[in-house]
């Protein structure tokens, strides 16, 4: 319709209509006229609500005229909708006279005229048509209307996929709660006389800040020395190899069975190092730790007894956090990882579904690795790959939530993003590699297939979040331009449901509870909103990683820099943590401005539906963008 249409009057003519039902009805006829030109107005949606029966009658003005037939006698409300303006109630009247006229005059002071719909782009819903008699009227543009529908379909699909992900997480949270209510399984006791031989593998690459610490910790394991072997699998190319060599010689002099295995060819990266060392493994079981972990001395005593059945292939423990309180960034990482290690791992394991070895802080049965085909390095998440191949072969995994293995959390945004990139890309690579086998493999339960596919597909949720968030800007414009498509916007309720499901998921894994419900709930709500904001903003870099994984774009194994610091005053830089601005960082800054501007404008005009969503995205992208800028400036 015309952008500045005003309405002179609405003339209603009531005439008695023939009715064959006991309820008396009338015909209602009206006209809509342009205030300025005095011309009759077309393409205006008119709706009549009967307060008697609750029925809604809808029509459109044609040549300025609209007609409703058989409207029940009694109180009615007349509404007018034009795509350039918000809906407004035009008149309330009684259909009780044989003939009744109501004059309704619209002028510039009416709220209806003042509330022109907000749009930060152009009104793509209309085109002006000139008739043969010289008169013009506005008609919806077919192709822009079609494009709007296509965008809405994509938007709805993303909503559904995010909703599906949240439902899976909800089911895991429910399983977790059920498992906590069950009677605990008796803890198996370690018998020194039956202690099997264990090999501890420490894969490293340029870990000069933490290499000595992990070697010392594993050498102090409280386990029979004649049944313990330590392999330091060193692919380092800097002074780390000399640090490791000196420390290994020192530990060996104490009578510990320890070897320094140094490779000059990094083929296969971590998976390649693990695979290359298999021929020298002396133990029946293999414990693996990344360089930043600090396991307790009784780790083997608490885990080895769980291999009490021949079909147990892996025992995985929960990650702890050495530097959780370092900053808000490490607090949020701990918040998210606690969800994975409590709800996902325990929830899946309690229901007998597949879980994954997390690459570290777990123990493998050597024969399980060999039976599953060994370490393969065609993905960058070799741990997830081997986990699924082993479980599809019939091996069982055990998860121990009560056994904690502390580790270091990344303290810089660049380190966090490199870790996330590897996890997300690797997850997509394993999904491509395993999905068909998971569907057709004989002997698997249907629920194992569903949960397995959902597990491997998890990283793709960031792709849907990115598309959803960007399209939400366009959706607002569609809402402004196409009145007949406004009902699609209500499906955003799916997103609200998804958020509530995820809140339930993380509430059950929240480890900072004090026992006071309402204070705990308030602290949790604050942390959850912070976590959700940053997680959604990480969707840009994570979505790129997922796309690379699906397209099988190969890249080197990017290690997460280790810092060995617990307080900010201990950190003076780390040459492993390379910082530079990229095109993605610039895009994050642009998205911060776009979402922030949209949230502000919509708040001013009172259209608050998507304001919380866009405000959280603006804050999240702002945190990532300014953290990156600050790190780059400090690094120069």
C-alpha positions, 0 to 999 in steps of 0.5 A: 500500500501507499507509504503515507495512506491516511483514511478519511472515513469508514462507512458501514451500512447494515441491512437485514440478511436472510437467515435460515438459522435461529441466530439472526444475522446481518450483512455489513458493508463498508468503504475505505477512502484515502484521506488525502486523495479521496480515492477508494483504497484497495488491498486492505485486510479487514477483519470482523470479530463477533463478541457473540459467537467469537467468530472471525470474518476476514475479507479484503477491500476491493475498489474501496468496498468490503462486505461481510455476510451473515454476521451475528447480531450483537457486539462486533469489533472491526479491525483493519490491517495494512502492511505499511502500518500496524494493526488497529481496532477501528470501531466497536459497534452493535449490529442491532439496527435495521439500518445504521451508519457509523462515520469513522474519521482518521486523521494524523493524530490517530495512533493508527497513522503514527505507528508506521512499521519499522524497517531498516531496509526498503519495502520490498513487498510492493510495486506501483501499477498504473492502470489504463485510466491513469490511476495507480495502485500498489500491488504485492511483488510476486518474486519478492513475496516468493523470496520471502517465503523461501527465507521463511522456510530456511528459517523454520528449518533452522528452528526445527534443527535447533529444537531437535538438538535441544530435545536430545539434550533434554532427554539426556538430562532426564536420563542423568537425573534418573541415573542419580536416583538409582542405587549406586553400583558398588565401587570395585576394589583394586587388588595389587596382586592382580594388577595388570600392566599399564602403559601411560602415553603422553603425546606432546608437541611444543609443550615447553610450559607444561611438559615437565609437570605432566611427566612428574605427575604420572611418574608419581602414580601410586601403582606397582612400578613393575607394572607401569610403563610411561611413553612420552610421545614427542613430536616437538620441533622447538626446545621442548624436546630438550626439556623432555629429554632431560626430565625423562632421564631424571625420572628414569634414574629413579627406576621408573620405566619411561621412554622418550619417543621423538618423531621428526615426521609428524604424519597423522599428528596426535593419532599418528604418534599414538599409532606409531608407538603401539608396537612398543606398548608393554601394557595390557591397558593404555592411559592417555593424558594431554600435556596440560592435565594434572592427574591424581596419584591414585588415578590408576587405582580408581580406574583400572578395577572398572575393567572387570569385564572382558568387553569393557574397552574404555574407562573415561573420567571427568575433566576438572578445571585447574584455572576455572576462576582465572576470568569470565572466559574460563568460567564460561568454558567450565560451565559448558564442559560441565554440561558435557561431562555430567549430562552428555557422558553420564546421560548417554552411558546410563542409558547404554548409548554410545559415548566418546573417549575425550582424547585424554584422561581415560584408559583403553584396553589395548586389544580394543584399539587393535580390534577396532582398527587402530588409530586412524588419522583421516580426521582431526578428532581421532578419539571420537572416530576410534570410540565409535568404531570400537563401540560398533564392534561391540565394545562397552565404555564406562564413564566415571563422573566421580573421578576427576582429572584436572586440566587447564582451560584456554585463557585467551580468545584465540586459544579457545577458538582454535580448540573449538575449531578443531572439535567442531571440524573433527566432529563434522569429519567423523559424522561424514565418515561414520554416519552410513556405517552407524545406520546400517551396522547390524546389531545396534539398537534403534535408539543407539543409532538415533543418539549416535547420529545426534551426537556426531551431528552436534557440531552442526548446531552452530551452523544452524544458529549462524543461519538463524541469527542472520536470517532473523534480521531479514525476518523482521523486514519480512514481518514489516513488508508482508502482512500475510506472512506475519503468522510465521513469526510465531514459530519463533516460540520453538526457539524459546522452547529450545532455550528452556530445554537447554537451561534444564540441561545446564541447570542439572550440570551446574556445579556451583550450587550452594544448596540455597535454591533461589540464590543458586537459580539467580546465579545460574540464570546470569551465567547461563545467559552469559554462556548462551550469548558467547556460544551463539557468537562463536557460531561464526567461527565454529560454522566455518569449521563445520563447513570445512569438515563437511567439505573434507577440506584438510588442514593441519592439527592446530594445537591448543596453546598451554599456559600453565597459569592460574592467575592473571598476574602470572601471565606475561604472554605465550609465543605459541598463542599466535594472534592476528586479525582475520576476515572472521574477526572483521565479520564478528565486529560487523555482526556486533553492530548489526545486531546491536543496531537492530535491538536498539531500533526495535526497542525504540519502536516497541517491537520487542519480540526479537530484542533479547535474542539480538541483544545477546548476539550483540553482546556475544559478538562484542565480547569476542571482537573486543577480546580479539582486538585487545589480545592483538594489541598486547601481542604487538 
